[in-house]
Amino acid sequence: MCTDGDFNVGPSSTADLLALIKQKRQTGVTLTLLGFGSGNLNDSMMEAVADAGNGIYSVITDADHAQQYVRNKLLATIVHVAKDMKIQVEFNPDLVYAYRLLGYEDRDIADANFRNDLIDAGEVGAGHRVTALFEMVLTGGTIPSRTGAPAPDDGPPSTLPREIATTDLALVKVRYKTIDAADTDPALEVSTTLPATAPQAWLDVADQDLRWATAVAALAEILKGSPYADKTFVPAIRSVCAAQATRDADRQEFDTLLEKIVPLL
C-alpha cells in the first residue's frame, strides 16, 4: 500500500483497523506500507499498521529512492524467511553494571514472554538485516550524569534463571518460526555468546558496518537532542561517513546530507 498514512476510508477507529488487518493476516496475506508525502506522514500509524499486517514500513522520498526500493528491498517484503522472530540479550551482571538500548523501544516485550510462542513478533524478509546498538557501562564504571537524562532504572527483580556463563559478557538468543508455522506451533531457538574479552576501546578496530551504524546512531542522538548526545563526536562521525560514502548510493546520500547539516549543529 502506497499512502500518506491518513486512513480516512473504511474502519473509523485505529482499534477497528488493526483488528481487521490482524484478522486478514491469518489468511497468509501480509501488508507492507510505503509512505509518500512531505511533512504530513503519519509515521506512528503506518508503523503500527505494518506491524499488525506482518509487513514492513518504509518511506519513499523521491523517484530515485522508489527505484532503489524496488531493486533492493521489494523482495524482502514479498518473500519471508522467518516469522515471529524475537531476540533477547542477557548481560552478565558481574561484568556489566548498566546498559542502554538505542531505539527499538516500541518493539519491547516482557522478558518472560521471550519463550511464549503465542506472542506475535517480527517477520524477516529475504536479505533483511537488523542492527541493535547497546551502550554499556562495565563493572567498576559509573553511569554518565547528564542534565535532562532519566534516572537509572533497575527494573523489577528478575525471576528468570540466569543462563549466561560467568566467562561471557552477553548471551544473545534468537527465537523464530518457519514461514508456514501456525500461531500455536513451537518456535526454534539459536544462541551465541560474546566473551568478556570482546569489548574494545576504539571504534577503528570494528568492521565497516558496525562503524557506520555507530556513526549514524551518534548523529541521531545529536539530532533528537538526547541528553547523552556529544557533539564532540561530530568529526569522528564525518570521518566514518566520508570513508564509506562510495560503498553504495544510500551511504553517499547520507554523507551528502551530513555535510549540509554539520554547520547547523
N, C-alpha and C positions, 0 to 999 in steps of 0.2 A: 504494500500500500504506500502510495506517494501522497503525503499530506503535510499540512502545517500544524496538525495536532488539534485543530479546533473541531472536535467531533460534535456537530450540531444536527445530525440526521440519525434517526434510529433511537436506541435506548436513551432515556432522558437523564440518567444519573450514572456516575462513574461506577458505582457498585453493580448496576444492571449490565453495563457494558462489559466489565471484567468477567462477570458471571457468564455472559453469553460466549465470550471468547474462550473461557476455560471449558465450557461445555463442548464447543466445536473442536477444540484440540484433542478431545478424546477420540475423534474420528480419524486422527492421524494428520490433520491439516495444521500447519504452523502459520503464524502471522508475523511477518517482518515489516517494519516501518522505515521508510526513507523520509527524513524531514526536509522539507523545502520551505524557503522563506527567509526573511531577514528581520530580526528584531521582534518577531511575534511568535517564534516557535515555542510550543508548549512541551518543553523537554520532559518534565516530570511525568506528564500524562502519557506521552508516547513511549517512554521507557517502561512505565507500568503496563501499558497495553502489550508491548512486545514481550515482556516477561510472562504475562498471562497466556500469551499465544505461543510460548516456547520458541520465540523468534529472536531477532536481533534488531536493534535500533541504530541507525546511522544518520548522519546529517550530510546532505549534499549541498556544497557551497557554490559550485558553478558547473559549466558544461564539461570542463576537463576532469573535475572531480567525479562527475557521473560516469564518465568513460573509465576512469581508474577503478571505480567501484565495481562496474560490470566485469572488468578484466581480472581483478584481484580478489574480490570479496563475494561476488554473487554466488559462486559455487558453495561457499560456506553457509549460505542461508538456505540453499536448496538441499544439499547433501549433509546429513548429520552423521557423525561417527560415534557419538555417545550422548546419553540423556541423563538428566538428574544428577549431574556431576557436582560433588561437594569437596571442598578442600579444607582440611583442618591442620593448623600449625600448633604444635605443642613445644613450648620453650622449656629448657631446663631451669627451674627456679634457683638452682645452686649456682648457675653461671650467668643468668640474665636477670637483672634487677628490675627493669621496666622495658616496655616496648610500646610502639605506636604504629598502627596501621594507617597508611596514607591512602585514603579513598576507600571505596567498596563498603561504606557504612550501610548502604541500603541493601546490601547483599548478605548481611549478617544473619546467622541463625544461631539458636542456642547450642552450646557445646554438646549438651545431652542429646540433641537431635541429629548429630552427625551420622549415627548409625540407624536412625529411624528412616527406613526406606519409603515410608508413606509421605515424607516431607518433600514437596516439589523443590527442585533445584535447577541449575542451569544446563542448557543444551550446548553441545560442542559441535561446530561445523567443520567440514573438511578444511584443513590448513589453518584453523583458528588457533591463536595463541593468547594466553592471558598472563599478565605480569602483575604481581602484587609486591609492593615495597613495604618493608618494616624498618622503622628507626628504633634502634635498641640502645639501652644503657646497660653495660655489663656490670656484673657484681663488683663492688668497690667504687663505682661511679656515682654521680648524682644527676637527678633529673634537672634539665635546664629550667631556670626560673625566668619566665618571660612575662611582661605586662600583658594582661588580657588572656593568658593561657588558662585553660580549665584546670581545676585541681586534679591531681593524680587520683585515679580511681582503682582501688584494689579489687573491686568487684566482690560478689559473694564467694565464700569459700567453696572450692570445687569438691564435689563428692565423687568424681570420676577417678578411677585408678590411674596412677602415673604409668605411662607406657614408655617414656623416653629413657634411654640408658644414661648412666651417670657420666659417661665419657662423651656424650653428644651435646651439642648446643641446641639443636632443634630437630624435631621429628615432623616430617610432612606426610600427611595421609591424604590419599585421593580415593574417593568412592564414586562409582558411576554404574549406570545400567547400559546394556546394549540397546540399540535403537528400536528393536522390536519387542522390548520388555514391557510388561504391563505395570501399572502403578503399584501392584501388590507383589511383584517379583522382587527377590532379593538382589542387592547390588553387589558388584565386585569391588575389591579394595586392594590397592597397592600403596606402598610407602617407601620412603627413603629418609636418610638421616644426614645432618650437617655436623661434621665433627667439631669439637671445641677449638681446634686449631684453624678453622676455616676463615674467621674474620681477619681482614687486612686493614691496615691503617690508611692506605692510599687508594684513590679511585683508579689510578693508572694501571693497577695490576688486574683490574676487572676486564671482562671481554667487552667488545664494542657495544653489544646490545644492552648490557647492564649499565655501561657508562651513559648511553643515550637515555635510557629510562630514568636514570638518576638525575640527569640534567633537566629533562622535561618536567619531572616531579618537583625539582627545586624551583624552577621557574613558575610552576603552577602555585606553589606555596607563596611566592612573592606576589603574583598577580591577584590572588584572592585575599591578600592581607593576613595570612596566617601569623599568629604570634611567634611561631617557630621559624618564620622566613628569615633569611640572612642575605641581604643584598651584596655582601662582600663576595658571595659565590658567583656573581654575575660574570666576571672574567673567565672563571672555570667553565661556566655554562656555555659561554660563547666559544671557548676553545673546543669543547667537545662537539658542539653542533657544527662548527666550521670544518672540523676534521672529517665529519661524516656526511657533509652536505651532498657529496657526489654519489652516495650509495644508492639512493633512489629518489623518485620525484617528491615523495612526501617529506623526506628529510630536507631536501633542497628548499621546498616551500616553507617548512618550519624555520630554517635558518634565515631565509629572506625576511619573514615576519619578525623574527627575533631581532634582527638588526634595525628594524623600523621602530620597535618599541623600547629598545635599550635606552635611548635618550630620554624616554618618558618615565623611567623607573626611578 
